Amino acid sequence: MKKIISNISEMLGNKKEERPVGDIIETSIILALFYLSKSVLPNGRFIYRKSVNPKKHYADNQYGSLRHAGTLYSMYQCEKYLGKTALKKKRILASEYLIKNYIKKIDSNMYGLVSKLEDGAPAFLATSGGTGLALTALCNLLSERKITLSMLRKMGNFILYMQTEEGDFTPSYEFGQKKKSDIFAARYYPGEACLGLLNLWEVDNDDRWILAAKKGLMRLAYLSVKTSVGRIKFDHWGLLAVQKLFSIKKNGLTKDEKMILATYVDKNVNSIIDKQFVDEKNIRCGAFSTTKSICGVATILEGLVAAYDCVGASVLKMRIINAVNLGLAHISRYQVKAGDLEGGIPKTHIWNTLEAVNDDKEIRIDYVQHSLSAFVTYKLLLNSAK
């Protein structure tokens, strides 16, 4: 492991400064937390978008409740894994805002995370993936008595209601039509739904939650069997959910099921790892050809870190380590280091060049969230491997 850490230092560190890798990761985490701290409004809502162009201002007519939940998830990761509690009060404030404004009753037995017309959604709806991510973000509040077990269970009930016999999840529920719908969908919803159910199971050991999560992940795995590696669409939330399921000792998985899920993880890793730019002379070194955004790089790294715990081959583990090293270096290189937006993650790596347009300069809350999660989970991996 010392050799790996030495390699990380060379890849992440500035050769002139020769700082140890721990300092670089720590600095990036602190900068991201500083940005998030300044982005929490007094009512608990996040400032959703900013720009490194001081003349650019955004109307308050777009807001992602799912991204709000994801940001809470990354903030809690810092507390749970690194013991950084400076933003705990703001996290709880933002959690209460989410519950009050976006966790809505569907019927007497179901609650869901909603998207609203005024925030840019095509209809007033609840999503299976969003509710899963909300569970992942909010289950920790139970021990702090900031949410009821009844509400969490009713959110779980909604995800189960949205699951098909095959294990898929219908993406949306339209309140106006009172029916399941495909009006608003994302390929990440199944993984998010499964991760939420597994987090719910941790605070409420009802077998329904873990069985539904297992069914959903097995469905993702079976679908991947029918897909060539070259056509796999990398799913970081799916990998995070598999990692979570594998970490549960009494997960009920058979040997064959573990093998199928491990194959799913392997195919995801192999689908992306050769698409990374590795030439140090390339300004995109560490990024991937499948995405133009820094946030896209971060989501891939989150998935790769999760995959590390699920793959068996030492060669593939080393390839993951090397890929994550380069990727984190890319994110750190383009993180805003000074000024009012210190710690922010702009959309693309050219944000501070003459070629940049306003789209490149945008900082959205989830860009910072995913980058922070990638740094935190990788630091956890390094700490556990020492």
C-alpha positions as CSV (number, residue, x, y, z in Angstrom):
1,M,0.0,0.0,0.0
2,K,2.9,2.3,0.7
3,K,3.9,2.0,-3.0
4,I,0.4,2.9,-4.1
5,I,0.4,6.0,-1.8
6,S,3.8,7.0,-3.3
7,N,2.3,6.7,-6.8
8,I,-0.7,8.8,-5.7
9,S,1.6,11.5,-4.4
10,E,3.4,11.7,-7.7
11,M,0.2,11.8,-9.7
12,L,-1.8,14.2,-7.5
13,G,0.9,16.3,-6.2
14,N,2.5,19.4,-7.6
15,K,6.1,18.3,-8.3
16,K,7.5,21.6,-7.1
17,E,5.6,21.5,-3.8
18,E,6.0,17.7,-3.3
19,R,3.1,17.6,-0.9
20,P,1.8,14.3,0.4
21,V,-1.4,13.0,-1.1
22,G,-3.2,13.4,2.2
23,D,-2.7,17.1,2.1
24,I,-4.1,17.5,-1.4
25,I,-7.2,15.5,-0.7
26,E,-7.7,17.2,2.6
27,T,-7.4,20.6,1.0
28,S,-9.9,19.8,-1.8
29,I,-12.4,18.5,0.8
30,I,-12.0,21.6,3.0
31,L,-12.5,23.9,0.0
32,A,-15.6,22.0,-1.1
33,L,-17.1,22.2,2.4
34,F,-16.3,25.9,2.5
35,Y,-18.2,26.4,-0.7
36,L,-21.2,24.4,0.6
37,S,-21.2,26.3,3.8
38,K,-21.6,29.6,2.0
39,S,-24.3,28.1,-0.3
40,V,-26.8,27.3,2.5
41,L,-29.4,30.0,2.8
42,P,-31.0,30.9,6.2
43,N,-34.1,28.8,5.3
44,G,-32.0,25.7,4.4
45,R,-32.3,26.0,0.7
46,F,-29.1,25.8,-1.3
47,I,-27.9,28.4,-3.8
48,Y,-28.4,26.1,-6.7
49,R,-26.2,27.9,-9.4
50,K,-23.4,30.4,-9.4
51,S,-20.9,31.5,-12.0
52,V,-17.3,32.5,-12.0
53,N,-18.4,35.2,-14.4
54,P,-19.4,38.0,-11.9
55,K,-21.8,39.5,-14.4
56,K,-23.8,36.3,-14.8
57,H,-26.9,36.0,-12.6
58,Y,-29.5,33.2,-12.5
59,A,-33.2,33.4,-12.1
60,D,-34.6,31.3,-9.2
61,N,-36.8,29.1,-11.5
62,Q,-34.7,26.0,-11.5
63,Y,-34.0,23.7,-8.5
64,G,-33.2,20.1,-8.3
65,S,-34.7,18.5,-5.1
66,L,-32.8,15.3,-6.0
67,R,-29.5,17.3,-6.1
68,H,-30.4,18.9,-2.8
69,A,-30.7,15.4,-1.3
70,G,-27.4,14.4,-2.9
71,T,-25.7,17.4,-1.4
72,L,-27.0,16.4,2.1
73,Y,-25.6,12.9,1.4
74,S,-22.1,14.2,0.7
75,M,-22.2,16.5,3.7
76,Y,-23.1,13.6,6.0
77,Q,-20.3,11.5,4.5
78,C,-17.8,14.0,5.8
79,E,-19.3,13.7,9.3
80,K,-19.6,9.9,9.2
81,Y,-16.3,8.9,7.7
82,L,-14.0,11.8,8.5
83,G,-15.5,13.3,11.7
84,K,-15.8,16.8,10.1
85,T,-18.9,18.2,11.9
86,A,-18.5,21.9,11.2
87,L,-21.4,21.9,8.8
88,K,-23.7,19.6,10.9
89,K,-26.1,22.4,11.9
90,K,-26.4,23.6,8.3
91,R,-26.9,20.0,7.1
92,I,-29.7,19.6,9.5
93,L,-31.2,22.9,8.5
94,A,-31.0,21.9,4.8
95,S,-32.5,18.5,5.7
96,E,-35.4,20.1,7.4
97,Y,-36.0,22.3,4.4
98,L,-36.0,19.3,2.1
99,I,-38.5,17.5,4.3
100,K,-40.8,20.5,4.6
101,N,-40.8,21.5,1.0
102,Y,-40.1,18.3,-1.1
103,I,-41.2,15.2,0.9
104,K,-44.9,15.0,0.1
105,K,-47.7,12.7,0.9
106,I,-48.9,10.5,-2.0
107,D,-51.5,8.6,0.1
108,S,-51.9,7.5,3.7
109,N,-49.2,4.9,3.2
110,M,-46.7,6.6,0.9
111,Y,-44.5,9.7,0.7
112,G,-42.1,10.6,-2.1
113,L,-39.5,13.2,-3.0
114,V,-41.2,15.6,-5.4
115,S,-40.1,17.8,-8.3
116,K,-42.2,20.9,-9.0
117,L,-43.3,22.8,-12.0
118,E,-41.9,26.1,-10.6
119,D,-38.5,24.4,-10.3
120,G,-38.4,23.4,-13.9
121,A,-40.1,19.9,-13.8
122,P,-42.5,18.9,-16.6
123,A,-45.2,18.2,-14.0
124,F,-45.7,17.9,-10.3
125,L,-44.3,14.5,-9.7
126,A,-42.4,12.2,-7.4
127,T,-39.6,10.0,-8.6
128,S,-38.4,6.6,-7.5
129,G,-34.7,7.5,-7.8
130,G,-35.2,10.8,-6.0
131,T,-37.0,9.2,-3.1
132,G,-34.2,6.7,-2.8
133,L,-31.6,9.4,-2.7
134,A,-33.7,11.3,-0.1
135,L,-33.7,8.1,2.1
136,T,-30.0,7.9,1.7
137,A,-29.7,11.6,2.8
138,L,-32.3,11.5,5.6
139,C,-32.1,8.2,7.4
140,N,-29.3,9.4,9.6
141,L,-31.7,12.0,11.1
142,L,-33.6,9.2,12.8
143,S,-31.1,8.9,15.6
144,E,-31.2,12.7,16.0
145,R,-35.0,12.7,16.2
146,K,-35.3,15.0,13.2
147,I,-37.4,12.6,11.2
148,T,-39.9,9.9,12.1
149,L,-39.5,6.2,11.3
150,S,-43.1,6.3,10.0
151,M,-42.1,8.9,7.3
152,L,-39.0,6.9,6.3
153,R,-41.1,3.7,6.0
154,K,-43.7,5.5,3.9
155,M,-40.9,6.7,1.6
156,G,-39.8,3.0,1.4
157,N,-43.3,2.0,0.6
158,F,-43.4,4.4,-2.3
159,I,-40.3,2.9,-3.8
160,L,-41.7,-0.6,-3.4
161,Y,-44.9,0.6,-5.1
162,M,-42.8,1.8,-8.0
163,Q,-40.9,-1.5,-8.5
164,T,-42.1,-3.8,-11.2
165,E,-42.3,-7.6,-11.0
166,E,-39.1,-7.9,-12.9
167,G,-37.3,-5.6,-10.5
168,D,-37.2,-2.4,-12.5
169,F,-38.5,0.9,-11.1
170,T,-41.1,3.1,-12.8
171,P,-39.3,6.5,-12.8
172,S,-42.2,8.9,-12.0
173,Y,-45.5,9.3,-10.3
174,E,-47.7,12.2,-11.6
175,F,-49.9,13.7,-8.9
176,G,-52.3,15.3,-11.4
177,Q,-52.9,12.0,-13.2
178,K,-52.6,9.9,-10.0
179,K,-50.6,7.3,-11.9
180,K,-47.1,5.9,-12.6
181,S,-45.4,7.6,-15.5
182,D,-42.3,7.8,-17.6
183,I,-42.5,11.5,-18.0
184,F,-39.4,12.2,-16.0
185,A,-36.7,9.5,-16.0
186,A,-33.0,8.9,-15.6
187,R,-30.9,5.8,-15.9
188,Y,-29.6,6.3,-12.4
189,Y,-33.0,6.0,-10.7
190,P,-32.8,2.2,-10.1
191,G,-29.4,2.5,-8.4
192,E,-30.6,5.4,-6.3
193,A,-33.8,3.6,-5.3
194,C,-31.8,0.5,-4.2
195,L,-29.2,2.5,-2.3
196,G,-32.1,4.3,-0.4
197,L,-33.7,1.0,0.5
198,L,-30.5,-0.3,1.9
199,N,-30.0,2.8,4.0
200,L,-33.5,2.4,5.2
201,W,-32.8,-1.2,6.1
202,E,-29.9,-0.1,8.3
203,V,-32.3,1.8,10.5
204,D,-35.3,-0.4,10.1
205,N,-34.4,-4.1,9.7
206,D,-37.5,-5.0,7.7
207,D,-36.6,-7.6,5.1
208,R,-38.9,-5.9,2.5
209,W,-36.3,-3.2,2.1
210,I,-33.3,-5.4,1.5
211,L,-35.2,-7.9,-0.7
212,A,-36.5,-5.1,-2.9
213,A,-33.0,-3.6,-3.2
214,K,-31.5,-7.0,-4.0
215,K,-34.2,-7.6,-6.6
216,G,-33.5,-4.2,-8.2
217,L,-29.7,-4.8,-8.3
218,M,-30.1,-8.3,-9.7
219,R,-32.2,-6.8,-12.5
220,L,-29.5,-4.3,-13.3
221,A,-27.0,-7.1,-13.3
222,Y,-29.1,-9.4,-15.6
223,L,-29.6,-6.5,-18.0
224,S,-25.8,-5.9,-18.1
225,V,-25.2,-9.6,-19.0
226,K,-27.1,-9.0,-22.3
227,T,-25.0,-5.9,-23.0
228,S,-21.5,-5.8,-24.4
229,V,-18.9,-3.9,-22.5
230,G,-18.7,-1.3,-25.2
231,R,-22.4,-0.5,-24.8
232,I,-22.6,-0.4,-21.0
233,K,-23.6,2.9,-19.6
234,F,-21.6,3.5,-16.5
235,D,-23.9,3.7,-13.4
236,H,-22.1,5.0,-10.3
237,W,-25.3,4.8,-8.2
238,G,-25.7,1.2,-9.1
239,L,-22.1,0.5,-8.0
240,L,-22.6,2.4,-4.8
241,A,-25.7,0.3,-4.1
242,V,-23.9,-3.0,-4.8
243,Q,-21.0,-1.9,-2.5
244,K,-23.6,-1.2,0.2
245,L,-25.3,-4.6,-0.3
246,F,-22.0,-6.4,-0.2
247,S,-21.1,-4.6,3.1
248,I,-24.1,-6.1,4.9
249,K,-23.1,-9.4,6.5
250,K,-26.6,-11.0,6.4
251,N,-27.5,-9.8,2.9
252,G,-29.0,-13.1,1.9
253,L,-27.0,-13.3,-1.4
254,T,-26.2,-16.8,-2.7
255,K,-22.8,-17.5,-4.2
256,D,-24.2,-17.3,-7.7
257,E,-25.9,-14.0,-7.0
258,K,-22.7,-12.5,-5.6
259,M,-20.9,-13.7,-8.8
260,I,-23.6,-12.1,-11.0
261,L,-23.4,-8.8,-9.2
262,A,-19.6,-8.9,-9.2
263,T,-19.7,-9.4,-13.0
264,Y,-22.0,-6.4,-13.2
265,V,-19.4,-4.3,-11.3
266,D,-16.5,-5.6,-13.5
267,K,-18.4,-4.8,-16.7
268,N,-19.1,-1.3,-15.5
269,V,-15.4,-0.7,-14.6
270,N,-14.1,-2.2,-17.8
271,S,-16.6,-0.1,-19.8
272,I,-15.1,3.2,-18.6
273,I,-11.5,2.6,-17.5
274,D,-9.9,2.6,-21.0
275,K,-11.8,5.8,-21.9
276,Q,-9.6,7.9,-19.5
277,F,-7.1,10.4,-20.9
278,V,-3.8,9.4,-19.4
279,D,-1.3,11.6,-21.3
280,E,0.1,14.1,-18.8
281,K,0.6,16.6,-21.6
282,N,-3.2,16.6,-22.3
283,I,-5.1,19.2,-20.3
284,R,-7.8,16.7,-19.9
285,C,-5.5,14.1,-18.3
286,G,-7.6,12.2,-15.7
287,A,-10.9,13.0,-17.4
288,F,-12.9,10.6,-19.5
289,S,-14.0,10.7,-23.2
290,T,-17.6,9.9,-22.2
291,T,-18.1,13.2,-20.4
292,K,-17.2,16.9,-20.9
293,S,-17.9,18.0,-17.4
294,I,-15.8,17.9,-14.3
295,C,-18.8,16.6,-12.4
296,G,-19.1,13.8,-14.8
297,V,-15.5,12.8,-14.0
298,A,-16.4,12.9,-10.2
299,T,-19.4,10.6,-10.6
300,I,-17.2,8.1,-12.5
301,L,-14.7,8.2,-9.7
302,E,-17.4,7.7,-7.0
303,G,-18.4,4.5,-8.9
304,L,-14.8,3.3,-9.3
305,V,-14.1,3.8,-5.6
306,A,-17.2,1.8,-4.7
307,A,-16.2,-0.9,-7.3
308,Y,-12.8,-1.3,-5.6
309,D,-14.5,-3.1,-2.7
310,C,-16.5,-5.4,-5.0
311,V,-13.9,-6.6,-7.5
312,G,-11.6,-9.6,-6.7
313,A,-8.8,-9.3,-9.2
314,S,-5.8,-7.5,-7.8
315,V,-4.9,-6.2,-11.3
316,L,-8.3,-4.6,-11.7
317,K,-8.0,-3.1,-8.2
318,M,-4.7,-1.5,-9.2
319,R,-6.2,-0.2,-12.5
320,I,-9.0,1.4,-10.4
321,I,-6.5,3.0,-8.1
322,N,-4.5,4.4,-11.0
323,A,-7.6,5.7,-12.7
324,V,-8.9,7.4,-9.5
325,N,-5.5,9.0,-8.9
326,L,-5.6,10.7,-12.3
327,G,-9.2,11.6,-12.0
328,L,-8.9,13.3,-8.6
329,A,-5.8,15.2,-9.9
330,H,-8.0,16.5,-12.7
331,I,-10.8,17.7,-10.3
332,S,-8.3,19.2,-7.9
333,R,-6.5,21.0,-10.7
334,Y,-9.7,22.8,-11.9
335,Q,-11.3,23.5,-8.5
336,V,-11.7,27.2,-7.7
337,K,-8.9,28.0,-5.3
338,A,-9.6,31.6,-4.3
339,G,-12.2,34.4,-4.2
340,D,-15.9,34.4,-3.4
341,L,-16.4,31.0,-5.1
342,E,-13.5,29.3,-3.5
343,G,-14.0,25.5,-3.4
344,G,-16.5,25.6,-6.3
345,I,-16.4,23.1,-9.2
346,P,-17.2,24.8,-12.5
347,K,-18.8,22.8,-15.3
348,T,-15.7,22.3,-17.5
349,H,-12.0,22.4,-17.3
350,I,-11.8,25.5,-19.6
351,W,-13.7,27.7,-17.2
352,N,-10.8,30.0,-16.7
353,T,-9.6,30.3,-20.3
354,L,-10.4,32.8,-23.0
355,E,-12.4,30.2,-24.9
356,A,-14.9,29.7,-22.0
357,V,-18.5,30.6,-22.3
358,N,-21.0,31.1,-19.5
359,D,-22.0,27.4,-19.6
360,D,-18.4,26.4,-18.9
361,K,-18.2,28.8,-15.9
362,E,-21.4,27.6,-14.2
363,I,-21.1,26.1,-10.7
364,R,-24.0,24.0,-9.8
365,I,-24.5,22.5,-6.3
366,D,-24.2,18.9,-7.5
367,Y,-20.9,19.6,-9.2
368,V,-19.4,20.3,-5.8
369,Q,-21.4,17.4,-4.2
370,H,-20.1,14.7,-6.5
371,S,-16.5,16.0,-6.3
372,L,-16.7,16.1,-2.5
373,S,-18.1,12.6,-2.4
374,A,-15.3,11.3,-4.6
375,F,-12.6,12.8,-2.4
376,V,-14.2,11.7,0.8
377,T,-14.8,8.1,-0.2
378,Y,-11.3,7.8,-1.7
379,K,-9.8,9.1,1.5
380,L,-11.8,6.5,3.4
381,L,-10.4,3.8,1.1
382,L,-6.9,4.9,1.7
383,N,-7.4,5.1,5.5
384,S,-8.8,1.6,5.6
385,A,-6.0,0.2,3.4
386,K,-3.1,1.5,5.6
